Amino acid sequence: MANDISSGNWRIDTLPFSYPYPVKIINSNWTDQSTANDQIVFQQQNGKPLIDSKAQTPNYQQNFGFMGWFTSGIKGVILTSGVLNISVGSGK
């Protein structure tokens, strides 16, 4: 598959991924891992941690919820399996 950021609901399943613009994350979740110990690491563009998690079981789902504004943008560092779904928004 390929990343899709064409709407307010992003689907990230392929690295490298980089979005170097301000973004407001309303909700995010990680789904569809194939095995335990699959890993996801996303950071702000400036290198500050955003998400760092390992799957506890196959088909593990983790909801990261509301994350707020990231003025420097975000980037994917590790995504061994699965999909990161991100709902983005605008406004204050």
C-alpha atoms as one frame of an Amber mdcrd trajectory, in Angstrom:
protein
   0.000   0.000   0.000   1.012   3.615  -0.006   0.621   6.450   2.436  -2.524
   8.508   1.995  -2.659  12.027   3.422  -5.213  13.353   0.942  -7.967  13.905
   3.531  -8.353  14.653   7.229  -7.762  10.970   8.025  -4.207   9.983   7.169
  -3.097   6.386   6.654   0.643   5.840   7.072   1.952   2.352   6.306   5.182
   2.986   4.404   8.449   4.667   5.383  10.085   6.997   4.771   7.346   9.389
   5.799   7.898  13.065   6.433   5.463  15.936   6.778   7.538  19.101   7.410
   4.587  21.436   8.039   2.636  22.285  11.193   0.032  19.632  11.928  -2.604
  19.200  14.642  -3.195  15.563  15.560  -6.762  15.114  16.794  -6.514  11.332
  17.188  -4.065   8.596  16.274  -3.942   4.830  16.496  -1.725   1.980  15.392
  -3.348  -1.176  14.011  -2.752  -4.268  11.860   0.616  -5.431  13.230   1.484
  -8.926  12.102   3.524 -10.128  15.101   4.322  -9.291  18.706   7.284  -6.917
  19.085   6.530  -4.996  15.890   7.603  -1.434  16.534   6.559   2.089  15.641
   8.621   5.238  16.214   7.506   8.668  15.038   9.153  11.958  15.928   8.701
  15.637  15.435  10.858  16.975  12.595  13.234  18.407  15.203  13.850  14.887
  16.600  11.683  15.101  19.729   9.831  11.820  20.439   6.173  11.607  19.511
   5.321   7.868  19.452   7.546   4.955  20.496   5.741   1.663  21.018   6.076
  -2.107  20.565   3.186  -4.453  19.855   2.409  -6.728  22.801   0.643  -9.362
  20.689  -0.179  -9.968  17.009  -2.937  -7.635  15.771  -2.241  -5.330  18.721
  -4.069  -2.000  18.593  -2.923   1.081  20.406  -4.768   4.392  20.571  -2.557
   7.423  21.202  -5.514   9.829  21.256  -5.265  13.595  21.009  -1.658  14.723
  20.615  -1.973  18.433  19.788   0.027  20.757  17.538   3.445  19.918  16.130
   4.774  23.092  14.587   7.868  21.511  13.054   5.906  18.650  11.461   6.350
  14.900  11.955   8.388  12.044  10.500   8.353   8.269  10.655  11.529   6.630
  11.910  10.469   2.972  12.395   7.324   1.161  11.262   8.034  -2.569  11.129
   4.408  -3.505  10.492   0.905  -2.125  10.635  -0.752   1.178   9.926  -0.662
   4.485  11.768  -4.019   6.232  11.353  -3.914   9.957  12.091  -6.887  12.306
  12.199  -5.691  15.828  11.584  -7.456  19.100  12.246  -7.070  22.818  12.028
  -7.682  25.772  14.264  -6.422  26.692  17.678
